[in-house]
């Protein structure tokens, strides 16, 4: 009898905690949308995920267009 009561309390407690966490998550998303944090985060992700063009990479490394892989590896 005591184990059944304890199991019910655990299930009810975890349900309550789960609902509270879900509600807090939804509120955090709403706050982020209102303050512009969500849009800023998306923009930062887009900037970070850009693929560098080959001419830009060559310019950063300081190698010519006709450089071999060995020359590029020596530079880096």
Secondary structure as UniProt FT lines:
FT   HELIX           2..35
FT   HELIX           37..48
FT   HELIX           54..61
FT   TURN            65..66
FT   HELIX           69..75
//
